[in-house]
Amino acid sequence: MLADNLLFAQQARFVTSGTIEYEKTVNMYAVIKKDMDDDDNTFEKMAFEAYQKNNPQFKKLKSTLTFGNNKSLFTPVVPEDASRKMGDVYADQINITYTDIANGTNIIHKEVYDEGYLIKDSVRKIKWKITDETREIAGYTCRRANGLIMDSVYVVAFYTNKIPVFGGPESFNGLPGMILGVSLPHENMTWFATKVTDVPIPPAAVVPPKKGKVMNRKQVYDELKDVMKNWGKSGPYELKIFLL
């Protein structure tokens, strides 16, 4: 009964500042298979089979979104096991994302291999279509929306209007409430909130990153596209993953 009352109280009030813990899940078998040059490539096939024998299908990563004063800061949690494995480049969390929600701007520190970028640009524009489907996430009733980013990447998001902050994990935004769940079905990855903490957040806790080569989103795209143009099949795939 006490737990029910606490949940009801949580649902009844609006949350405008606090922290959200997210878990990112990546189907590693699927993303590695998708990037393999050819099923007849003996070396790749053997490496993939060895990976399957020694590693779980799903890789899980943690992150935190701190929000208050109409600003947010998404920060990956460094995994305890920092050893590199096959396919990790497709699962890594490479962005620290600061969003000024009121002004519609992002400052993102992005690590691509050994290069650090500081992207300063307007927030990503996402074409959303809100549906009537709902789902419970971290104690909140969330409504589903379907969207499209980068012209071809299909996005499923779940947002709650009980947190009237138009943000979310990574660079996902633009819905009438906080995004607590994101799925990229064709990219085999998801982000879902596991815990929401309603606490006052001082302005000093939400500040933009400062390190990296200053560029806008298009300049980063052009530079990475040029670097990866001779990478064969993996080039366009890695480029898409790095820009998500």
KAMOFEN-V772959 format. One record per residue. SS is DSSP state (H for helix, E for strand, - for the rest). NEAR is the number of other C-alpha atoms within 12 Angstrom. Layout:
BEGIN
ss:near
SS:NEAR
SS:NEAR
END
This chain:
BEGIN
ss:near
-:7
H:8
H:10
H:11
H:11
H:13
H:18
H:17
H:17
H:21
H:24
H:16
-:17
-:21
-:31
-:30
-:32
E:32
E:35
E:40
E:33
E:35
E:34
E:33
E:31
E:34
E:30
H:30
H:31
H:24
H:30
H:34
H:29
H:24
H:30
-:27
-:20
-:17
-:17
-:10
-:13
H:13
H:14
H:21
H:19
H:17
H:22
H:30
H:19
H:16
H:21
H:22
H:12
H:13
-:19
-:17
-:23
E:23
E:31
E:28
E:32
E:30
E:34
E:37
E:44
E:43
E:43
E:35
-:27
-:31
E:37
E:47
E:42
E:39
E:37
E:31
-:23
-:18
-:18
-:10
-:12
-:11
-:10
-:13
-:22
-:27
-:32
H:28
H:26
H:36
-:36
-:35
-:39
-:33
E:36
E:37
E:45
E:44
E:44
E:32
-:33
-:18
-:16
-:23
E:28
E:38
E:40
E:41
E:37
E:40
E:26
E:28
-:18
-:10
E:18
E:23
E:33
E:30
E:36
E:31
E:26
E:23
-:30
-:34
-:20
-:26
E:23
E:24
E:21
E:23
E:18
E:14
E:17
E:20
E:23
E:21
E:30
-:26
-:27
E:34
E:28
E:34
E:30
E:32
E:34
E:29
E:30
E:26
E:24
-:21
-:14
-:15
E:24
E:25
E:34
E:39
E:44
E:44
E:43
E:38
-:26
-:29
-:36
-:27
-:34
-:36
-:47
-:46
-:45
-:42
-:42
-:43
-:43
-:35
-:35
-:26
-:33
E:46
E:45
E:50
E:45
E:39
E:32
E:28
H:22
H:19
H:31
-:30
E:35
E:31
E:40
E:41
E:37
E:24
E:22
E:32
E:25
E:23
-:16
-:18
-:24
-:18
H:19
H:15
H:23
-:30
-:27
-:29
-:28
-:19
-:19
-:24
E:24
E:22
E:23
-:25
H:30
H:18
H:19
H:31
H:27
H:16
H:20
H:30
H:23
H:15
H:19
-:21
-:18
-:12
-:17
-:17
H:17
H:26
H:21
H:22
H:29
H:33
H:29
H:25
H:32
H:30
H:33
-:33
END
